[in-house]
Amino acid sequence: MLQTVNLNIRIDPETKNEAEQLFSSLEITLSDAITIFLHQSLVTGGLPFELKQPRYNAETEAAMREARDIMSGKTPAKSYSSAAELSAELDAEC
């Protein structure tokens, strides 16, 4: 029998659950998937996939900046007193 060691990693519960569901559909465990990843890293001499910065169009980048500014409190979030008020503003934009 192969000798094994324990590897402790920290990951958010949602990612772990989604990964377990994915790998379960492939009939392997999360441990198997990590082992495959490590073996492929050794075979390729690095990460077994290409790392890239995502590129977004200008409109998407502006929306992401706006969302970050709202989350950080730099820009106040717009609020509406009713769905009708929101709908009226959206209609006015068209």
C-alpha positions, 0 to 999 in steps of 0.5 A: 500500500502506498504511504500517504501524508496529510495536507492541510489547506484553507479554502472557503466552504462554498468553493470546497462544496462546489469542487466536491460536487464537480469531482463527484460527478467525475467519480473522483474525490477532492483528494484525488483531484488535488493529487492529480493537480500536484502530479500534473504540476510536477510533469509540466514543471509549473502550474498545469494551466496558463495564468492570465489576467482577465481582460474586460471591455471598458464598460465592464471595467467601469462597472467593476470600479463603480461596484468597488467604490460603492462597496468601499463607501467612496461612492454612495449606493443609489436607493429607491423608495419603491420598485415603481421609482426604480422602474421609472428611472430605468424607463427614463434611461432608454 
